[in-house]
Amino acid sequence: MTIRVDGKTAEALNRLAEATAHDPAWHLTRAVEAYLADQFEAYEDIRHAVAEADAGDFATDEEVENAFASFGRPLGTQ
């Protein structure tokens, strides 16, 4: 696999590799793994929310008002 990055990113990656006991490929692998984990988590959250919406599982008006009130402001105030 090949990855292209701009000069600034390549320079930062090389500095990081020099400062650690790991080569650039090791750091790129960790970065891709973290990115994929984050993306799959976001996808699952969205999939779950869509399933709840499809099932009609919405917050009541009172639940929404209480949520806003928990932030110190009633709903509809600036």
C-alpha positions as CSV (number, residue, x, y, z in Angstrom):
1,M,0.0,0.0,0.0
2,T,1.2,3.5,-0.8
3,I,0.2,6.7,0.9
4,R,0.8,10.2,-0.3
5,V,1.1,13.1,2.2
6,D,2.1,16.7,1.8
7,G,5.7,17.8,2.7
8,K,4.7,19.2,6.1
9,T,3.0,15.9,7.1
10,A,5.9,13.8,5.9
11,E,8.4,16.0,7.8
12,A,6.3,15.7,11.0
13,L,6.1,12.0,10.5
14,N,9.9,11.7,10.0
15,R,10.6,13.8,13.1
16,L,8.3,11.6,15.1
17,A,10.0,8.5,13.9
18,E,13.4,9.9,14.7
19,A,12.2,10.9,18.2
20,T,10.8,7.4,18.9
21,A,11.9,3.8,18.5
22,H,9.4,3.3,15.7
23,D,9.7,3.9,12.0
24,P,7.2,6.0,9.9
25,A,5.3,2.9,8.8
26,W,4.6,1.9,12.4
27,H,3.2,5.4,13.1
28,L,1.1,5.3,9.9
29,T,-0.3,1.9,10.8
30,R,-1.4,3.2,14.3
31,A,-2.9,6.3,12.7
32,V,-4.9,4.3,10.2
33,E,-6.1,1.9,12.9
34,A,-7.2,4.7,15.1
35,Y,-9.0,6.5,12.2
36,L,-10.8,3.3,11.2
37,A,-11.9,2.6,14.8
38,D,-13.3,6.1,15.1
39,Q,-15.1,5.9,11.7
40,F,-16.7,2.5,12.5
41,E,-17.8,3.8,15.9
42,A,-19.4,6.8,14.3
43,Y,-21.1,4.6,11.7
44,E,-22.5,2.3,14.4
45,D,-23.8,5.3,16.4
46,I,-25.5,6.6,13.3
47,R,-26.9,3.2,12.4
48,H,-28.2,2.8,15.9
49,A,-29.8,6.3,15.9
50,V,-31.5,5.6,12.5
51,A,-32.9,2.3,13.9
52,E,-34.3,4.2,16.9
53,A,-35.8,6.8,14.6
54,D,-37.3,4.2,12.3
55,A,-38.9,2.6,15.4
56,G,-40.4,5.9,16.5
57,D,-38.2,6.1,19.6
58,F,-38.0,9.9,19.9
59,A,-37.6,12.1,23.0
60,T,-40.8,13.6,24.4
61,D,-41.2,17.4,24.5
62,E,-40.7,17.2,28.3
63,E,-37.5,15.2,27.9
64,V,-36.1,17.8,25.5
65,E,-37.2,20.7,27.7
66,N,-35.5,19.0,30.7
67,A,-32.3,18.4,28.7
68,F,-32.1,22.1,27.8
69,A,-32.9,23.1,31.4
70,S,-30.0,20.9,32.6
71,F,-27.7,23.3,30.7
72,G,-29.1,26.2,32.7
73,R,-31.4,27.7,30.1
74,P,-35.0,26.9,29.3
75,L,-35.7,25.9,25.7
76,G,-36.2,28.8,23.3
77,T,-34.1,31.3,25.3
78,Q,-31.0,33.0,24.1
